Amino acid sequence: MKLQKQLSRKAGNVVYPKWVIVISPKDIDKLGWKEGVELESETTQNKLLLKPKKN
């Protein structure tokens, strides 16, 4: 798994980055997630929990 910083856009002298977490296909298969699934996050201390968004 890897955290990457990418340029989202630049307006004048202001740069707007976005952060992308790269998750292995093996882990995605184990979770049963598909492309486009909406996720929600929860942060506590130094941890990030990702889970599918409930409808």
C-alpha positions in Angstrom: 0.0 0.0 0.0 1.3 3.5 -0.8 0.3 7.1 -0.2 0.8 9.4 -3.2 0.4 13.2 -3.6 -0.9 14.4 -6.9 -1.6 17.8 -8.4 -5.3 18.3 -8.5 -5.2 21.8 -10.0 -3.3 25.0 -10.0 -4.9 28.5 -9.9 -2.4 31.3 -10.2 0.3 30.7 -7.6 -1.9 28.4 -5.5 -1.4 24.6 -5.8 -4.2 22.2 -4.8 -2.9 18.7 -4.2 -5.0 15.5 -3.7 -3.9 12.4 -1.9 -4.3 8.9 -3.3 -4.0 5.6 -1.5 -2.9 2.8 -3.7 -4.4 -0.5 -2.5 -3.3 -3.9 -4.0 -5.9 -5.7 -6.2 -5.5 -8.7 -3.9 -6.8 -6.6 -0.9 -9.6 -5.1 -3.0 -10.7 -8.6 -4.0 -10.7 -9.8 -0.4 -12.9 -6.8 0.5 -15.3 -7.5 -2.4 -15.0 -3.8 -3.5 -15.7 -2.8 -7.1 -14.5 0.3 -9.0 -16.6 3.3 -8.2 -17.7 2.1 -4.7 -18.2 5.1 -2.4 -16.2 5.0 0.8 -16.4 6.8 4.1 -13.5 7.4 6.4 -13.0 7.6 10.2 -9.8 8.8 11.8 -8.7 8.2 15.4 -5.3 9.0 16.7 -2.9 7.8 13.9 -5.3 5.5 12.2 -7.6 5.7 9.1 -10.5 3.4 8.7 -12.1 3.1 5.3 -15.5 1.4 4.7 -18.2 1.3 2.1 -20.7 4.1 2.5 -24.1 3.0 3.6 -27.0 3.9 1.3 
